[in-house]
Amino acid sequence: MSRSKAIIAASILFASVLLVLAFAPSARAGDEPSIAFPEGYRSWTFLHGSVVPASAAGFAKSPCEKPCTNGIFYFYANELAMKGLRTGTYPDGAQIAEELLELRVGEKGSGDEGRRALVAVMVKDSKRFAGTDGWGYANFNEGSKTSNLDAAGQQRCHQCHVSRKDQGYVFSKYLER
């Protein structure tokens, strides 16, 4: 192949790659705003815990499948989310984390925490997440620091939270003890 044909072929290949990247859904900036793993969430304010056994109706899916799965759920709120829980208005930067741990049941019926199966987080950012009423959602599977939720997954999360619009789209409550 002559040098000019090689340059033309390389140019066409380069342009093709650029076009694919420009129009690929996962490559467009702004379609799915990323949410960082909530490092240090266990040092936030502990809201509450729930134990959901596999025998509970609608929670028998195993291995874990959000949103209906069994296990031990712990909920945490950062300082800005605490402000929202107390006032009903959540400022940008508020974050609530949900940790799902495997529920291990011993032979004699005693239970304890197993592996961490999932960390889910909701983040308030009115501009970035305007399409979901200011809240962004992320799920981080066991050991991962990359959310597995795409835009459709975030919409599914939000559709469940719409039922709590009067509480700022938040299910959790904080009870002073």
N, C-alpha and C positions, 0 to 999 in steps of 0.2 A: 504494500500500500504506500502510495506517495505521501510525502510529508503534509501536503495541503489536505489530502483526504483524511489523514489521521487527525489533523487539527479540527476539521469540520466535524468528524465523528465524535471527537472529545467534546466539542462545543455543544453538539446536539445532546449528548449524554448528560452533560452538566446542566443544560437548560431543562431537560426532562426531570432530573432529580430536583431542581429548584421548584418546578411546577408541582411535582408530587408533594413536596414539603409544604408549599404554600397553600395547597388545597386539602391536605390531610386533616381530618377533624382533630386528631390528637396533637397536631403541630401548631394549631392556631392559638395565639396568645389571647387570653381573656375569655375563652369559651368555658373553661372549667377552672376557676380560680383555685390554686392549690391551698391546702390547709396543712400547716406543719403539725407534726406529732406534738402533743401537749407535754413536753418535757417537764418533769417535776410535779405533775398533776396530783400526786399523792400528798404533797405538802399543802395543797389548797384546802379550803374548808370542806370537811366531810359532811355531806348532806344526809345520806341515809343508805341503808343496804337492804337488799331484798333477796330472799332465797326462793327460787322457783324450781320445784322438783319436776322430774320428767313426767310424773303422773298428772301434773296440772293440765287441764284442758287447753289445747292450743299451744302448749309449750313442750311437746314431746319430740321435737326435731333434734336429731343428734347425728353427726357432729353439728356443732353450733351453726345455726342459720339465722341471721338477723332478719326481722326483729323478733320472731317468735321462737325462742329457744330456752332451754332450761339451764340453770346454773346459779351462781352467786353474783349479784349485781351490786356494785358500789358506785355511788355518785359523788362527784366533787365539783366545787365551784371556785373560780378565781375571785379576787377582790371585787372586780367590776361586776361579775355575775351576782355576787353577794349583795351589792348595792341594788341590783335589779330585783333580786328576790325579796328584799326588804321594802322597796318602793313600788314595784310593779313596772318600772321603766328600765330597760336594759341599755346601757351605753355601749357604743362601739368598743370592742376589745373584750367584752364579756365572753367567758368560755365556761362551758359545763362539760365535764368528762364523765363518761360511763365506762366502767371497767367490768368485763364479764369474765369470771373465773369458773373453771370446771367445778362442778359439785361432785365430790367423791363421797360415796356412801360405803361405810364399812359393813362387815358381816353382821354386826350387832345393831345396825341402824344408825350409828354415829356418822356424822358428816364433817368434812373439812374442805378447805380450799385445794383445788388442783391447779393445773396450768392456767395461765392467763390466755384466754381464747380470743379476746377482742378488746380494743379500746375504741370507743366512739366519742366524738366530740362535736359540739355545736358552737360556732363562733359568730358573734354579732359583729357585722360590718355592713352598715347600711348601703354603702356605695358598691362594694364588690358583690354583694349578694342581694341586690335589689329585687331580682326575680323570685326570691324565696323570702320575701318580707324582711330582708336584712339579716337572715341567718344562713350560715353555711354549715354543711354537715360533712363529716369524714368518718370512715371506719378503717381501723388499722388492725389487720389480722395478727395473730400470734407472732411476735418477734419482728413484725414489719413496722417501718416508720414511714411507709408510703400508703396513702389512702387508696382503697380499692373502689371508691365511689366515683362514678362518672356523673355527668350532668343529670342523666335520667335517674340515677340512684339518689342524688341529692333531692330531686323533685319528689321521689317516692317518700323519702324521709320527711320532707316538709309537709306532704299531704297528710301524714299522720299528725304532725304538730299543729296543723291548722285548727284542729278541734280544741286547742288550748290558746286560741287567739286572745281571749280575754285575760290570759295570764302571761302575755308576752310570748306565746308559742312554746312555753316551757312547762313540762310535766312536773318537774321536781318542785318541792316546797322546802323551806327551811324552818325548822321548829327550834326556837331557843330552848335549851335544856339547862 
